[in-house]
Amino acid sequence: MVSVMEYQHTPVMPTEVLEWLSPAEDEELLVDGTLGEGGHSALFLDAHPTLHVIGLDADPRMLERAATRLAPFGDRAELRQAWFDEFFSNYAAERAPTRILLDLGISSFHFSGSGRGFSFRSSEPLDMRLDPGSGRSAEELVNTMDEKELADVIYAYGEERYSRRIAERIVRERSQRSIGTAGELADIVWHAVPGKYRHGRIHPATRTFQALRIAVNGELERIERGLEAALRVLAPGGRIGVIAFHSLEDRRVKHCFRAHNYRSKEPRDAPMSLEREPLVYVLTKKPLMPSEDERRRNPASRSARFRVAEKLQEREGAV
């Protein structure tokens, strides 16, 4: 078994996150909706001695690792096993959070030490569930989805140009034997794509693995549900920051913030049902990106995009 702190995820864009989300007053509440190993939460707790953090993660092993990292902060760090969209949808506490952070990236621990087949370079069981106790595994998906559905998933969630060839090869191979490990799947993808595609900038299985992980964990749907719910529970004047790592994530964050931005305008022919009161002011007109120095020190940060919005103050007489 991997020791608790053998792997450490380096928090992405720590300077920018602290700058834009630091609490304005003492004893505020921050919800870290994607706690991971607790890197961002540790930064906030260390910088703000009266801050209280609720840290969420669907993975019980990640919570164990974060608990070790955040133990010095005592009861100022409250950790819960939960998906952030479900937590915010059911949030009924009297104390509204003044800061919310969502770091949508997958921890290096999942690729290097979880044993669940997130990496195509491993021979681990093909699982990919962030919460290993619920839902269908990647193994179930690749061995039971029909060819068209599998191709659609790989194309929509992985933006993979050879999705149909890959799905056809998977279905052909699984008719001979069940596909059970990450290495087996990576090998199938390798042989499914054209020869010149095998030696590009990224491994040819990268997009397929991303697509399956997103599908297994419902990641994009959770972003949409979670942001809508988080904006509802965020305190007036509070801020929400989201770090996305690929265009599928970032697009959903941008569209949600834009839809609720007080400067947004609906199309002229939009039905009345689409009209809505402005809810936030988008503080980052364009996403913030890691500095060149950070990208050099932490290559995993290269694709990070950070967007921040501030919830408008309640107007007098508003319901």
LONU-373360 format. One record per residue (C-alpha): residue number from 1; x, y, z. Coordinates in steps of 0.001 Angstrom, whole numbers. Last residue first. Layout:
REM LONU-373360
atom pos NUM; c1 X; c2 Y; c3 Z
...
END
This chain:
REM LONU-373360
atom pos 319; c1 -36888; c2 37965; c3 -2915
atom pos 318; c1 -35386; c2 41331; c3 -3633
atom pos 317; c1 -36770; c2 44247; c3 -1613
atom pos 316; c1 -33395; c2 45913; c3 -1232
atom pos 315; c1 -30943; c2 44403; c3 -3664
atom pos 314; c1 -28794; c2 41503; c3 -2620
atom pos 313; c1 -25116; c2 42093; c3 -3304
atom pos 312; c1 -23858; c2 40599; c3 -6528
atom pos 311; c1 -21894; c2 37368; c3 -6436
atom pos 310; c1 -18291; c2 37736; c3 -7495
atom pos 309; c1 -16833; c2 35683; c3 -10348
atom pos 308; c1 -13392; c2 34164; c3 -10889
atom pos 307; c1 -11913; c2 32148; c3 -13759
atom pos 306; c1 -8640; c2 30179; c3 -13695
atom pos 305; c1 -7359; c2 28257; c3 -16728
atom pos 304; c1 -4799; c2 25477; c3 -16278
atom pos 303; c1 -3231; c2 23892; c3 -19396
atom pos 302; c1 402; c2 24105; c3 -18307
atom pos 301; c1 -152; c2 23398; c3 -14606
atom pos 300; c1 967; c2 19766; c3 -14824
atom pos 299; c1 4377; c2 21032; c3 -15985
atom pos 298; c1 5085; c2 22372; c3 -12478
atom pos 297; c1 8407; c2 24208; c3 -12331
atom pos 296; c1 8419; c2 25307; c3 -15983
atom pos 295; c1 4716; c2 26077; c3 -16051
atom pos 294; c1 5150; c2 27981; c3 -12797
atom pos 293; c1 7951; c2 30126; c3 -14236
atom pos 292; c1 5978; c2 30866; c3 -17388
atom pos 291; c1 3141; c2 32106; c3 -15231
atom pos 290; c1 -3; c2 30076; c3 -14948
atom pos 289; c1 -3119; c2 31342; c3 -16742
atom pos 288; c1 -5933; c2 33704; c3 -15776
atom pos 287; c1 -9095; c2 33298; c3 -17802
atom pos 286; c1 -10281; c2 36321; c3 -19775
atom pos 285; c1 -12664; c2 38963; c3 -18431
atom pos 284; c1 -11733; c2 37779; c3 -14953
atom pos 283; c1 -13990; c2 39519; c3 -12427
atom pos 282; c1 -17302; c2 38207; c3 -13736
atom pos 281; c1 -20011; c2 40063; c3 -11826
atom pos 280; c1 -22638; c2 37704; c3 -10559
atom pos 279; c1 -26392; c2 37097; c3 -10265
atom pos 278; c1 -28057; c2 39054; c3 -13041
atom pos 277; c1 -31841; c2 38553; c3 -13039
atom pos 276; c1 -33035; c2 36075; c3 -15588
atom pos 275; c1 -34736; c2 36049; c3 -18954
atom pos 274; c1 -34872; c2 32630; c3 -20553
atom pos 273; c1 -38553; c2 32066; c3 -19762
atom pos 272; c1 -39381; c2 35309; c3 -21566
atom pos 271; c1 -38473; c2 33666; c3 -24843
atom pos 270; c1 -35215; c2 34699; c3 -26545
atom pos 269; c1 -35748; c2 36604; c3 -29817
atom pos 268; c1 -33381; c2 39424; c3 -28902
atom pos 267; c1 -30707; c2 37006; c3 -27755
atom pos 266; c1 -30047; c2 37283; c3 -23987
atom pos 265; c1 -27712; c2 39998; c3 -22788
atom pos 264; c1 -24960; c2 39537; c3 -20256
atom pos 263; c1 -23641; c2 42528; c3 -18323
atom pos 262; c1 -24937; c2 41290; c3 -14972
atom pos 261; c1 -23166; c2 37972; c3 -15498
atom pos 260; c1 -25353; c2 34934; c3 -14868
atom pos 259; c1 -25170; c2 33455; c3 -18387
atom pos 258; c1 -21535; c2 34562; c3 -18691
atom pos 257; c1 -20546; c2 32726; c3 -15520
atom pos 256; c1 -22257; c2 29560; c3 -16694
atom pos 255; c1 -20853; c2 29839; c3 -20234
atom pos 254; c1 -17295; c2 30384; c3 -19025
atom pos 253; c1 -17437; c2 27484; c3 -16573
atom pos 252; c1 -18869; c2 25175; c3 -19223
atom pos 251; c1 -16245; c2 26171; c3 -21765
atom pos 250; c1 -13462; c2 25678; c3 -19216
atom pos 249; c1 -14410; c2 22070; c3 -18607
atom pos 248; c1 -14610; c2 21002; c3 -22254
atom pos 247; c1 -11596; c2 23166; c3 -23098
atom pos 246; c1 -9211; c2 21403; c3 -20760
atom pos 245; c1 -7696; c2 22015; c3 -17344
atom pos 244; c1 -10226; c2 24105; c3 -15441
atom pos 243; c1 -9605; c2 26122; c3 -12271
atom pos 242; c1 -12763; c2 27668; c3 -10828
atom pos 241; c1 -13052; c2 30614; c3 -8459
atom pos 240; c1 -16176; c2 31712; c3 -6594
atom pos 239; c1 -16425; c2 34988; c3 -4713
atom pos 238; c1 -18739; c2 36325; c3 -2039
atom pos 237; c1 -20477; c2 39704; c3 -2168
atom pos 236; c1 -23806; c2 37993; c3 -1525
atom pos 235; c1 -23041; c2 34647; c3 146
atom pos 234; c1 -22641; c2 31644; c3 -2147
atom pos 233; c1 -25558; c2 29208; c3 -1848
atom pos 232; c1 -27167; c2 29939; c3 -5222
atom pos 231; c1 -23875; c2 30304; c3 -7070
atom pos 230; c1 -22800; c2 26890; c3 -5789
atom pos 229; c1 -25985; c2 25246; c3 -7079
atom pos 228; c1 -25533; c2 26568; c3 -10616
atom pos 227; c1 -21835; c2 25743; c3 -10522
atom pos 226; c1 -22425; c2 22208; c3 -9277
atom pos 225; c1 -25071; c2 21290; c3 -11822
atom pos 224; c1 -22936; c2 22398; c3 -14776
atom pos 223; c1 -19686; c2 21041; c3 -13374
atom pos 222; c1 -21341; c2 17772; c3 -12335
atom pos 221; c1 -22615; c2 17243; c3 -15873
atom pos 220; c1 -19071; c2 17640; c3 -17146
atom pos 219; c1 -17590; c2 15197; c3 -14647
atom pos 218; c1 -20068; c2 12327; c3 -14847
atom pos 217; c1 -17489; c2 10141; c3 -13081
atom pos 216; c1 -17371; c2 7243; c3 -15547
atom pos 215; c1 -17966; c2 9490; c3 -18560
atom pos 214; c1 -15184; c2 11926; c3 -17680
atom pos 213; c1 -12771; c2 9070; c3 -16998
atom pos 212; c1 -13746; c2 7377; c3 -20263
atom pos 211; c1 -13169; c2 10534; c3 -22275
atom pos 210; c1 -9812; c2 11284; c3 -20655
atom pos 209; c1 -8654; c2 7726; c3 -21329
atom pos 208; c1 -9670; c2 8016; c3 -24973
atom pos 207; c1 -7950; c2 11396; c3 -25282
atom pos 206; c1 -4630; c2 10134; c3 -23950
atom pos 205; c1 -4603; c2 6798; c3 -25839
atom pos 204; c1 -2615; c2 8189; c3 -28793
atom pos 203; c1 197; c2 9323; c3 -26460
atom pos 202; c1 755; c2 13051; c3 -26816
atom pos 201; c1 2861; c2 15209; c3 -29156
atom pos 200; c1 2552; c2 12734; c3 -32000
atom pos 199; c1 4156; c2 9351; c3 -32490
atom pos 198; c1 1161; c2 7045; c3 -32668
atom pos 197; c1 -725; c2 9290; c3 -35102
atom pos 196; c1 1733; c2 8509; c3 -37922
atom pos 195; c1 881; c2 4810; c3 -37638
atom pos 194; c1 -2852; c2 5299; c3 -37994
atom pos 193; c1 -5007; c2 4549; c3 -34915
atom pos 192; c1 -6430; c2 1208; c3 -33781
atom pos 191; c1 -3122; c2 -432; c3 -32794
atom pos 190; c1 -2358; c2 2179; c3 -30134
atom pos 189; c1 -5980; c2 2170; c3 -28954
atom pos 188; c1 -5821; c2 -1570; c3 -28303
atom pos 187; c1 -2498; c2 -1211; c3 -26482
atom pos 186; c1 -3911; c2 1525; c3 -24250
atom pos 185; c1 -6890; c2 -717; c3 -23426
atom pos 184; c1 -4671; c2 -3614; c3 -22415
atom pos 183; c1 -2453; c2 -1346; c3 -20329
atom pos 182; c1 -5417; c2 118; c3 -18477
atom pos 181; c1 -6530; c2 -3359; c3 -17462
atom pos 180; c1 -9571; c2 -5607; c3 -17855
atom pos 179; c1 -10638; c2 -5839; c3 -21476
atom pos 178; c1 -12720; c2 -9018; c3 -21722
atom pos 177; c1 -11563; c2 -11491; c3 -24329
atom pos 176; c1 -12231; c2 -12364; c3 -27962
atom pos 175; c1 -15341; c2 -10232; c3 -28470
atom pos 174; c1 -13525; c2 -7588; c3 -26398
atom pos 173; c1 -10978; c2 -7159; c3 -29188
atom pos 172; c1 -13536; c2 -6462; c3 -31913
atom pos 171; c1 -15522; c2 -4046; c3 -29728
atom pos 170; c1 -12349; c2 -2169; c3 -28778
atom pos 169; c1 -11199; c2 -2030; c3 -32407
atom pos 168; c1 -14513; c2 -572; c3 -33577
atom pos 167; c1 -14467; c2 1972; c3 -30753
atom pos 166; c1 -10935; c2 3078; c3 -31682
atom pos 165; c1 -11767; c2 3400; c3 -35383
atom pos 164; c1 -14883; c2 5376; c3 -34538
atom pos 163; c1 -13079; c2 7688; c3 -32117
atom pos 162; c1 -10286; c2 8544; c3 -34542
atom pos 161; c1 -10717; c2 12305; c3 -34269
atom pos 160; c1 -10708; c2 12221; c3 -30440
atom pos 159; c1 -12388; c2 15205; c3 -28826
atom pos 158; c1 -12068; c2 13215; c3 -25609
atom pos 157; c1 -15500; c2 13780; c3 -24096
atom pos 156; c1 -17582; c2 14046; c3 -27277
atom pos 155; c1 -15452; c2 11806; c3 -29528
atom pos 154; c1 -14716; c2 9061; c3 -27005
atom pos 153; c1 -18317; c2 9089; c3 -25789
atom pos 152; c1 -19730; c2 8990; c3 -29328
atom pos 151; c1 -17452; c2 6100; c3 -30279
atom pos 150; c1 -18627; c2 4119; c3 -27243
atom pos 149; c1 -22269; c2 4803; c3 -28053
atom pos 148; c1 -21743; c2 3728; c3 -31651
atom pos 147; c1 -19930; c2 522; c3 -30701
atom pos 146; c1 -22355; c2 -684; c3 -28076
atom pos 145; c1 -21310; c2 -149; c3 -24483
atom pos 144; c1 -20692; c2 -3342; c3 -22445
atom pos 143; c1 -16950; c2 -4078; c3 -22247
atom pos 142; c1 -15611; c2 -527; c3 -22517
atom pos 141; c1 -18181; c2 764; c3 -20023
atom pos 140; c1 -17793; c2 -2006; c3 -17444
atom pos 139; c1 -14021; c2 -1643; c3 -17430
atom pos 138; c1 -14384; c2 2115; c3 -17039
atom pos 137; c1 -16226; c2 1430; c3 -13786
atom pos 136; c1 -19922; c2 1935; c3 -13197
atom pos 135; c1 -21099; c2 3920; c3 -10189
atom pos 134; c1 -20239; c2 3819; c3 -6521
atom pos 133; c1 -17644; c2 2629; c3 -4022
atom pos 132; c1 -14528; c2 3623; c3 -5938
atom pos 131; c1 -15424; c2 7301; c3 -5684
atom pos 130; c1 -13002; c2 8793; c3 -8203
atom pos 129; c1 -13901; c2 5903; c3 -10496
atom pos 128; c1 -11236; c2 5189; c3 -13133
atom pos 127; c1 -11607; c2 1364; c3 -12940
atom pos 126; c1 -9467; c2 -412; c3 -15539
atom pos 125; c1 -7403; c2 -2604; c3 -13221
atom pos 124; c1 -3762; c2 -1459; c3 -13205
atom pos 123; c1 -1253; c2 -2341; c3 -15911
atom pos 122; c1 -45; c2 1239; c3 -16097
atom pos 121; c1 1075; c2 3619; c3 -18847
atom pos 120; c1 -2502; c2 4400; c3 -19879
atom pos 119; c1 -2885; c2 6166; c3 -16530
atom pos 118; c1 -6220; c2 6350; c3 -14704
atom pos 117; c1 -6173; c2 2601; c3 -14084
atom pos 116; c1 -7445; c2 2439; c3 -10538
atom pos 115; c1 -4283; c2 1673; c3 -8538
atom pos 114; c1 -4453; c2 5044; c3 -6760
atom pos 113; c1 -728; c2 5767; c3 -6768
atom pos 112; c1 587; c2 7454; c3 -9868
atom pos 111; c1 -2352; c2 8662; c3 -11961
atom pos 110; c1 -4747; c2 9170; c3 -9083
atom pos 109; c1 -1968; c2 10588; c3 -6928
atom pos 108; c1 -1180; c2 13196; c3 -9575
atom pos 107; c1 -4550; c2 14693; c3 -8682
atom pos 106; c1 -7191; c2 15140; c3 -11373
atom pos 105; c1 -7926; c2 18759; c3 -12225
atom pos 104; c1 -11249; c2 20481; c3 -11596
atom pos 103; c1 -9976; c2 22849; c3 -8923
atom pos 102; c1 -13195; c2 24316; c3 -7533
atom pos 101; c1 -12934; c2 27074; c3 -4939
atom pos 100; c1 -15799; c2 28749; c3 -3088
atom pos 99; c1 -15484; c2 31856; c3 -891
atom pos 98; c1 -18058; c2 33620; c3 1257
atom pos 97; c1 -19789; c2 30392; c3 2246
atom pos 96; c1 -23326; c2 30818; c3 3600
atom pos 95; c1 -23845; c2 30087; c3 7278
atom pos 94; c1 -27416; c2 28963; c3 7927
atom pos 93; c1 -26676; c2 25503; c3 6598
atom pos 92; c1 -29010; c2 24099; c3 3935
atom pos 91; c1 -26649; c2 22812; c3 1263
atom pos 90; c1 -28345; c2 20006; c3 -672
atom pos 89; c1 -27494; c2 21192; c3 -4199
atom pos 88; c1 -24124; c2 22468; c3 -2961
atom pos 87; c1 -23119; c2 19073; c3 -1585
atom pos 86; c1 -24488; c2 17146; c3 -4560
atom pos 85; c1 -22524; c2 19258; c3 -7040
atom pos 84; c1 -19375; c2 19065; c3 -4887
atom pos 83; c1 -19351; c2 15267; c3 -4744
atom pos 82; c1 -19063; c2 14273; c3 -1106
atom pos 81; c1 -16766; c2 12804; c3 1529
atom pos 80; c1 -16443; c2 15550; c3 4103
atom pos 79; c1 -13534; c2 17368; c3 5701
atom pos 78; c1 -13769; c2 20198; c3 8239
atom pos 77; c1 -10581; c2 22248; c3 8522
atom pos 76; c1 -10692; c2 24923; c3 11240
atom pos 75; c1 -11052; c2 22031; c3 13671
atom pos 74; c1 -7311; c2 21500; c3 13869
atom pos 73; c1 -5071; c2 23425; c3 11500
atom pos 72; c1 -2062; c2 21138; c3 12059
atom pos 71; c1 -4142; c2 18169; c3 10750
atom pos 70; c1 -4441; c2 19671; c3 7256
atom pos 69; c1 -1850; c2 17472; c3 5525
atom pos 68; c1 -2876; c2 14322; c3 7357
atom pos 67; c1 -6568; c2 14967; c3 6716
atom pos 66; c1 -5784; c2 15652; c3 3042
atom pos 65; c1 -4300; c2 12178; c3 2649
atom pos 64; c1 -7260; c2 10516; c3 4323
atom pos 63; c1 -9669; c2 12628; c3 2263
atom pos 62; c1 -7886; c2 11525; c3 -902
atom pos 61; c1 -8392; c2 7917; c3 122
atom pos 60; c1 -12126; c2 8532; c3 629
atom pos 59; c1 -12526; c2 9825; c3 -2938
atom pos 58; c1 -15580; c2 12027; c3 -3468
atom pos 57; c1 -13806; c2 15057; c3 -2067
atom pos 56; c1 -15006; c2 18044; c3 -108
atom pos 55; c1 -13166; c2 20458; c3 2175
atom pos 54; c1 -15062; c2 22823; c3 4464
atom pos 53; c1 -12636; c2 25539; c3 5473
atom pos 52; c1 -12793; c2 27992; c3 8397
atom pos 51; c1 -10649; c2 31147; c3 8264
atom pos 50; c1 -9393; c2 32691; c3 11496
atom pos 49; c1 -5650; c2 32192; c3 10883
atom pos 48; c1 -5732; c2 33402; c3 7254
atom pos 47; c1 -2489; c2 32659; c3 5371
atom pos 46; c1 -2001; c2 29159; c3 6775
atom pos 45; c1 -5623; c2 28191; c3 6325
atom pos 44; c1 -5643; c2 29511; c3 2769
atom pos 43; c1 -2462; c2 27729; c3 1708
atom pos 42; c1 -3532; c2 24505; c3 3411
atom pos 41; c1 -6848; c2 24624; c3 1546
atom pos 40; c1 -5021; c2 24898; c3 -1783
atom pos 39; c1 -2872; c2 21859; c3 -1090
atom pos 38; c1 -5545; c2 19684; c3 517
atom pos 37; c1 -4625; c2 16360; c3 -1083
atom pos 36; c1 -7660; c2 16562; c3 -3351
atom pos 35; c1 -10094; c2 19110; c3 -1927
atom pos 34; c1 -12420; c2 19544; c3 -4878
atom pos 33; c1 -15220; c2 21675; c3 -3432
atom pos 32; c1 -12966; c2 23777; c3 -1242
atom pos 31; c1 -15683; c2 25642; c3 635
atom pos 30; c1 -14398; c2 28789; c3 2307
atom pos 29; c1 -16075; c2 30257; c3 5383
atom pos 28; c1 -15148; c2 33636; c3 6892
atom pos 27; c1 -13845; c2 34130; c3 10395
atom pos 26; c1 -12084; c2 37441; c3 9712
atom pos 25; c1 -12903; c2 39687; c3 6765
atom pos 24; c1 -12118; c2 40084; c3 3057
atom pos 23; c1 -11296; c2 36425; c3 2521
atom pos 22; c1 -8543; c2 35569; c3 16
atom pos 21; c1 -10084; c2 34411; c3 -3256
atom pos 20; c1 -8405; c2 36533; c3 -5937
atom pos 19; c1 -4918; c2 36867; c3 -4494
atom pos 18; c1 -4828; c2 33429; c3 -2914
atom pos 17; c1 -5831; c2 31730; c3 -6168
atom pos 16; c1 -3389; c2 33834; c3 -8193
atom pos 15; c1 -433; c2 33024; c3 -5959
atom pos 14; c1 -1296; c2 29317; c3 -5725
atom pos 13; c1 -1641; c2 28833; c3 -9511
atom pos 12; c1 -1886; c2 25030; c3 -9271
atom pos 11; c1 -1507; c2 23238; c3 -5949
atom pos 10; c1 1333; c2 20695; c3 -6097
atom pos 9; c1 -47; c2 17199; c3 -5593
atom pos 8; c1 2076; c2 15262; c3 -3147
atom pos 7; c1 2780; c2 11540; c3 -3449
atom pos 6; c1 4409; c2 9480; c3 -717
atom pos 5; c1 2257; c2 11236; c3 1885
atom pos 4; c1 -75; c2 8425; c3 2920
atom pos 3; c1 2236; c2 5503; c3 2169
atom pos 2; c1 1253; c2 3487; c3 -887
atom pos 1; c1 0; c2 0; c3 0
END
